[in-house]
Amino acid sequence: MDSDLVDIFKGKTVSFGSDSDTLAIKNITFKLIHDKLFVVGQIPLSATDDDLALNKQCAISWDSVNDYIVFDSEEEYSRWVEVSET
């Protein structure tokens, strides 16, 4: 794993895009599971309807990520979601 990439995500909230969906993650780490690399963390504020999944553990396989948007904080991500939904 490229340490520069890990540093980019440290302390940030990131919205990851795949072919079929997006997944926002905070408290990001990388974990190898059955020889496949995953981005692992928790669901941030405003990422799900009524925040039903807030702080739940989540993951996305790194090889399924097409793009990502890095937010400086969970609060910045939450504001971006609220503005984009209006």
C-alpha positions in Angstrom: 0.0 0.0 0.0 1.3 3.4 -1.0 2.0 5.4 2.2 1.2 8.7 0.4 -2.3 7.4 -0.3 -2.8 6.4 3.3 -1.7 9.9 4.4 -4.1 11.6 2.0 -7.0 9.9 3.8 -5.8 10.3 7.4 -8.3 12.2 9.5 -10.5 12.9 6.5 -14.0 11.8 5.4 -14.0 10.5 1.9 -16.8 9.7 -0.6 -15.7 6.8 -2.8 -17.4 6.1 -6.1 -17.8 2.7 -7.8 -19.6 1.6 -10.9 -22.9 1.2 -9.1 -22.9 3.5 -6.0 -21.0 5.8 -3.7 -19.9 5.1 -0.1 -18.7 7.7 2.3 -16.2 6.6 5.0 -14.5 8.3 8.0 -11.7 6.9 10.2 -10.2 5.2 7.2 -7.7 2.4 7.3 -6.8 -0.2 4.7 -7.1 -3.9 5.4 -6.2 -7.0 3.4 -9.0 -9.6 3.5 -8.5 -12.9 1.6 -5.8 -11.3 -0.5 -8.1 -8.4 -1.5 -7.4 -4.8 -0.3 -10.3 -3.0 1.3 -10.8 0.6 2.5 -12.3 0.2 6.0 -13.9 2.7 8.4 -17.2 4.1 9.6 -20.2 5.7 8.1 -20.2 9.5 8.6 -23.0 11.9 9.5 -25.5 12.5 6.7 -24.3 9.5 4.6 -27.6 7.5 5.1 -31.3 8.4 5.4 -32.0 9.7 9.0 -28.4 8.7 9.9 -29.5 5.1 10.5 -26.0 3.8 9.8 -24.1 6.5 11.5 -20.8 5.2 12.9 -21.4 1.6 11.7 -18.4 -0.2 10.3 -18.2 -0.4 6.5 -15.7 -1.2 3.7 -15.3 -1.0 0.0 -12.8 -3.0 -2.1 -10.1 -0.8 -3.3 -10.2 -2.3 -6.8 -13.8 -1.3 -7.2 -13.1 2.4 -6.5 -13.3 4.6 -9.7 -13.0 8.0 -8.0 -13.1 9.7 -4.6 -13.7 13.1 -3.1 -11.7 14.0 0.1 -13.3 16.2 2.7 -11.3 17.8 5.5 -13.9 16.7 8.1 -17.1 14.9 8.7 -18.8 18.2 9.2 -17.6 19.4 5.7 -18.9 16.2 4.1 -22.3 16.6 6.0 -22.7 20.2 4.7 -21.8 19.1 1.2 -24.5 16.4 1.3 -27.1 18.8 2.7 -26.4 21.4 0.0 -26.4 18.8 -2.8 -29.8 17.4 -1.8 -31.6 20.8 -2.0 
